[in-house]
Amino acid sequence: MVKKILVVDDDVDIINYLHKELVKRLPDLEVITTNSGLTALSNILTGLIDLLITDIAMPDIDGYELFLRAREINDNLPVIMMTGFGYDPNHVVVNARKSGLDEVIFKPFEIDFLVNMIKEKLK
């Protein structure tokens, strides 16, 4: 069975870039993208997502809320949170780490770094 990665970011250029690069570098995985936290949540509810990669700042559901809801649905779902903020005024990263998040990647990042994180999470 093919493993599925869900990439969530409200910036369409970012999700298009990540989709293109991840499909090229990880051809044995299915990469699903969305720019909506609500759509991401409905994808997670299917139980078919093996890894969630989400941005923190999104207009409908922020990454922290998506992380918490995803963990309510599947406590074992690996999550990588992305952020472009050096300073986190709402302490989202701190709160997420207290809630069990163990991977945060800061934009801009090298795609190979993300690919290695994905491989590690899906072992």
QUITAHU-V377221 format. One line per field, one symbol per residue. phi: phi as a letter, one per 40 degrees, with the letter a starting at -180 (. if undefined). psi: psi as a letter, one per 20 degrees, with the letter a starting at -180 (. if undefined). burial: # if it has 24 or more other ideal C-beta (glycine too) atoms within 12 Angstrom, else .. A space follows every 50 residues. Layout:
phi = ???
psi = ???
burial = ???
//
This chain:
phi = .ccbbbbbacccccccccddcccccbccbcbbbabbcccdccccccgbcb abbbcccaccbcccccdccccccaccccbbbbabccbbccfcccccccch cbbbbcccbcccccdcccdcccc
psi = ppqppppppiohhghgggggghhghmijqpopqqjphghgghghhhjjpi ppoqqgoqhgprhggggghghhgnijoppppqqjphpnhjkggggghhji pippppqqqphhggghgggghj.
burial = ..########...##..##.##...#..#.#######.###.##....## ########..##########......#######........##..#..#. #.###.#.#....##.##..##.
//
